[in-house]
Amino acid sequence: MELKNSRIVLTGATGGIGSCIARQLSAKGARLVLVGRRAEALIALQRELFAAGGICDYVVADLSSHEGRQALVAQATDLLGNIDALINNAGISSYSLFSEEDPESIENIYQTNLIAPVALTRLLLPQLLAQGHGHIVNVGSIFGSIGFACFANYSSTKFALRGFSEALRRELEEDGIKVSYVAPRSVRTALNSPTVYRMAEAVKMKMDDPDAVAAQIVAAIEQDRKDAYLGWPEKLFVRINALLPRLVDAALRAQNKVMRRILKEN
């Protein structure tokens, strides 16, 4: 995809990865609609991009409601005219035992990580089909290919997002609409609580810088990649888990015990 002068809607724009994606897309000449829940953070990012010569607008939206998603698509269309790409980047996580997870937290994770990108894609798709081109980019996770203990909700939403991306890509193959699924490994952002960082250190989980991850996501968009798994050896483990999941069960047992212990100590 040619990014210069492209019109892109970016959800989760003020998050750790999202703000980095916004800066890099803007530097390449894309015109953006930044989407988030906090007006102050969106305004600050918009001013930063303006100061660097970028062109962007913002929309404050609650992606957990149907009305919020409808309003976002309507406002983004008014601001951009035709939309060339939707980057579904907004996401939340939860490190906890599933048996102790708050029901409202479960629903919020599914609404944000899965229902919102699926519903936004459905709302925008008629426009993309009518113009005969477009790009849907779903930001997933390595956790969407390897189910990790204590991340059952997060992992399952990303598994589903990966499946949605694959199915939709095949469905739209002859319609000029591209679908990309990009799966980073763990990233150092405010999405992670102090307990997550303690756990990551204890199990030696590698965590990437958000700028570096954003660069790989932007490169995947430019290259029209169908999917991209980021991080070594995690991308290898994705393939092993697909072929020999019971082998991975055994390999993760010791790590699972540490993850559970840290939760109980917290």
C-alpha positions as CSV (number, residue, x, y, z in Angstrom):
1,M,0.0,0.0,0.0
2,E,1.3,3.4,-0.9
3,L,1.1,5.5,2.3
4,K,1.6,9.0,0.9
5,N,-1.7,10.7,0.7
6,S,-3.6,7.6,1.8
7,R,-6.5,8.2,4.2
8,I,-6.3,6.0,7.3
9,V,-8.4,5.5,10.4
10,L,-6.3,4.4,13.4
11,T,-8.0,3.1,16.5
12,G,-6.1,3.1,19.8
13,A,-4.1,6.0,18.5
14,T,-2.9,7.3,21.8
15,G,-1.7,4.0,23.2
16,G,1.9,3.0,23.3
17,I,2.0,1.3,20.0
18,G,-0.8,3.4,18.5
19,S,1.0,6.8,19.0
20,C,4.1,5.3,17.4
21,I,2.2,4.0,14.4
22,A,0.5,7.4,14.1
23,R,3.9,9.2,14.0
24,Q,5.4,6.9,11.5
25,L,2.3,6.9,9.2
26,S,2.2,10.7,9.4
27,A,5.9,11.0,8.5
28,K,5.2,9.0,5.4
29,G,2.5,11.4,4.3
30,A,-0.6,9.6,5.3
31,R,-3.7,11.6,6.3
32,L,-5.0,10.2,9.6
33,V,-8.1,10.1,11.7
34,L,-6.9,9.4,15.2
35,V,-9.4,7.5,17.4
36,G,-9.4,7.1,21.1
37,R,-11.4,7.7,24.3
38,R,-9.5,10.6,25.8
39,A,-9.8,14.0,24.0
40,E,-6.8,15.5,25.8
41,A,-4.5,12.8,24.6
42,L,-5.8,12.9,21.1
43,I,-5.4,16.7,20.9
44,A,-1.8,16.5,22.2
45,L,-0.9,13.9,19.6
46,Q,-2.6,15.9,16.8
47,R,-0.6,19.0,17.8
48,E,2.6,17.0,17.8
49,L,1.9,15.6,14.3
50,F,0.8,19.1,13.0
51,A,4.1,20.5,14.3
52,A,6.0,17.9,12.3
53,G,4.1,18.7,9.1
54,G,1.5,16.0,9.3
55,I,-2.2,16.2,8.4
56,C,-4.6,14.6,10.9
57,D,-8.0,14.9,12.6
58,Y,-9.3,13.0,15.6
59,V,-12.5,11.4,16.8
60,V,-13.3,10.7,20.4
61,A,-15.2,7.4,20.4
62,D,-16.4,4.6,22.7
63,L,-15.8,1.5,20.5
64,S,-17.6,-0.7,23.0
65,S,-21.0,0.4,21.9
66,H,-22.7,0.1,18.5
67,E,-23.7,3.7,18.6
68,G,-20.1,4.7,19.2
69,R,-18.8,2.7,16.3
70,Q,-21.5,4.1,14.0
71,A,-20.6,7.6,15.0
72,L,-16.9,7.0,14.4
73,V,-17.4,5.7,10.9
74,A,-19.7,8.6,10.0
75,Q,-17.4,11.2,11.4
76,A,-14.3,9.6,9.8
77,T,-16.0,9.5,6.5
78,D,-17.0,13.2,6.8
79,L,-13.4,14.1,7.6
80,L,-11.6,12.0,5.0
81,G,-14.1,11.4,2.3
82,N,-13.2,8.0,1.0
83,I,-11.2,5.9,3.5
84,D,-8.3,3.8,2.2
85,A,-7.4,1.8,5.3
86,L,-8.7,0.9,8.8
87,I,-6.1,-0.1,11.4
88,N,-7.8,-1.9,14.2
89,N,-5.2,-1.3,16.9
90,A,-7.2,-0.6,20.1
91,G,-6.8,-3.3,22.6
92,I,-6.7,-4.1,26.3
93,S,-5.3,-7.0,28.3
94,S,-5.7,-8.7,31.7
95,Y,-3.2,-10.8,33.6
96,S,-5.3,-12.9,36.0
97,L,-6.6,-16.4,36.8
98,F,-9.7,-16.9,34.7
99,S,-11.6,-18.3,37.8
100,E,-11.1,-14.9,39.5
101,E,-11.7,-12.6,36.5
102,D,-14.4,-10.0,36.9
103,P,-17.3,-10.6,34.5
104,E,-17.4,-7.0,33.5
105,S,-13.7,-7.2,32.7
106,I,-14.3,-10.2,30.5
107,E,-17.0,-8.4,28.5
108,N,-14.9,-5.3,28.2
109,I,-11.9,-7.2,26.8
110,Y,-14.1,-9.0,24.2
111,Q,-15.9,-5.8,23.2
112,T,-12.6,-3.9,22.7
113,N,-10.3,-6.6,21.3
114,L,-12.8,-8.5,19.1
115,I,-16.3,-7.1,18.7
116,A,-15.1,-3.5,18.0
117,P,-12.7,-4.4,15.1
118,V,-15.2,-6.9,13.6
119,A,-18.1,-4.4,13.8
120,L,-16.0,-1.5,12.5
121,T,-14.9,-3.5,9.6
122,R,-18.5,-4.5,8.8
123,L,-19.6,-0.8,9.0
124,L,-16.8,0.4,6.7
125,L,-16.8,-2.5,4.2
126,P,-19.6,-1.3,2.0
127,Q,-17.7,1.9,1.3
128,L,-14.5,0.0,0.5
129,L,-16.3,-2.4,-1.8
130,A,-18.0,0.4,-3.6
131,Q,-14.7,2.2,-4.3
132,G,-13.0,-1.1,-5.3
133,H,-10.0,-0.9,-3.0
134,G,-9.0,-0.7,0.7
135,H,-7.0,-2.3,3.4
136,I,-8.1,-3.7,6.8
137,V,-5.2,-4.1,9.2
138,N,-5.9,-6.1,12.5
139,V,-3.3,-5.8,15.1
140,G,-3.2,-9.1,17.0
141,S,-0.6,-10.8,19.2
142,I,1.6,-13.8,19.4
143,F,-0.9,-14.6,22.2
144,G,-3.4,-15.1,19.4
145,S,-1.5,-18.2,18.2
146,I,-0.2,-19.5,21.5
147,G,-2.7,-19.6,24.4
148,F,-0.9,-18.5,27.6
149,A,-2.1,-19.3,31.1
150,C,-3.4,-16.4,33.1
151,F,-4.2,-14.6,29.8
152,A,-7.2,-16.7,28.7
153,N,-9.4,-13.7,27.8
154,Y,-6.7,-11.8,26.0
155,S,-5.4,-14.9,24.1
156,S,-8.9,-16.0,23.1
157,T,-9.8,-12.6,21.7
158,K,-6.7,-12.5,19.6
159,F,-7.2,-16.1,18.4
160,A,-10.6,-15.0,17.2
161,L,-9.3,-11.9,15.5
162,R,-6.7,-14.0,13.7
163,G,-9.4,-16.3,12.5
164,F,-11.6,-13.4,11.4
165,S,-8.7,-11.9,9.4
166,E,-8.0,-15.1,7.6
167,A,-11.6,-15.8,6.7
168,L,-12.3,-12.3,5.6
169,R,-9.1,-12.1,3.5
170,R,-10.2,-15.2,1.6
171,E,-13.7,-13.8,1.2
172,L,-12.5,-10.5,-0.2
173,E,-9.7,-11.8,-2.4
174,E,-11.4,-10.9,-5.7
175,D,-12.8,-7.6,-4.5
176,G,-9.6,-5.5,-4.3
177,I,-9.8,-5.3,-0.4
178,K,-6.6,-6.4,1.4
179,V,-6.7,-7.8,4.9
180,S,-3.6,-8.0,7.1
181,Y,-3.1,-9.6,10.5
182,V,0.0,-8.4,12.4
183,A,1.0,-10.2,15.6
184,P,3.6,-8.6,17.9
185,R,5.0,-10.4,20.9
186,S,4.9,-8.5,24.3
187,V,5.5,-4.8,24.0
188,R,6.6,-2.3,26.7
189,T,3.6,-0.1,27.0
190,A,1.2,1.3,29.7
191,L,-1.1,-1.6,28.8
192,N,1.0,-3.7,31.1
193,S,0.7,-3.5,34.9
194,P,3.6,-3.6,37.3
195,T,2.7,-7.2,38.0
196,V,3.0,-8.1,34.4
197,Y,6.5,-6.6,34.3
198,R,7.4,-8.6,37.4
199,M,6.1,-11.8,35.7
200,A,7.9,-11.0,32.4
201,E,11.2,-10.6,34.3
202,A,10.6,-13.8,36.3
203,V,9.9,-16.0,33.2
204,K,12.4,-14.1,31.0
205,M,9.7,-13.0,28.6
206,K,11.1,-10.7,25.9
207,M,9.4,-7.4,25.5
208,D,9.9,-5.0,22.5
209,D,10.1,-1.3,22.2
210,P,6.8,0.2,20.8
211,D,8.7,2.3,18.2
212,A,10.3,-0.8,16.8
213,V,7.0,-2.7,16.7
214,A,5.2,0.2,15.0
215,A,7.9,0.3,12.3
216,Q,7.3,-3.4,11.6
217,I,3.6,-2.9,11.5
218,V,3.9,0.0,9.1
219,A,6.3,-2.0,6.9
220,A,3.8,-4.9,6.8
221,I,1.1,-2.4,5.6
222,E,3.4,-1.0,2.9
223,Q,4.3,-4.5,1.7
224,D,0.6,-5.7,1.7
225,R,1.6,-8.6,3.9
226,K,-1.2,-11.0,4.6
227,D,0.2,-11.8,8.1
228,A,3.3,-10.9,10.0
229,Y,4.5,-12.5,13.3
230,L,7.0,-10.3,15.1
231,G,9.8,-11.5,17.3
232,W,12.3,-14.4,17.3
233,P,12.0,-17.1,18.5
234,E,8.3,-16.5,19.1
235,K,7.4,-16.7,15.4
236,L,9.0,-20.2,15.4
237,F,7.0,-21.2,18.5
238,V,3.8,-20.2,16.6
239,R,4.6,-22.8,14.0
240,I,5.5,-25.4,16.6
241,N,2.4,-24.8,18.6
242,A,0.3,-25.2,15.4
243,L,1.8,-28.6,14.7
244,L,2.6,-29.9,18.1
245,P,0.6,-28.1,20.8
246,R,1.0,-30.9,23.4
247,L,4.7,-30.5,23.1
248,V,4.3,-26.8,23.9
249,D,2.0,-27.7,26.9
250,A,5.0,-29.5,28.4
251,A,7.4,-26.7,27.6
252,L,5.2,-24.1,29.3
253,R,4.5,-26.0,32.5
254,A,7.3,-24.5,34.6
255,Q,6.5,-21.0,33.3
256,N,2.8,-21.5,34.1
257,K,3.7,-22.2,37.8
258,V,5.7,-19.0,38.0
259,M,2.9,-17.0,36.5
260,R,0.4,-18.3,38.9
261,R,2.7,-17.8,41.9
262,I,3.3,-14.1,41.1
263,L,-0.5,-13.6,40.8
264,K,-1.0,-15.1,44.2
265,E,1.8,-12.9,45.7
266,N,0.3,-9.7,44.3
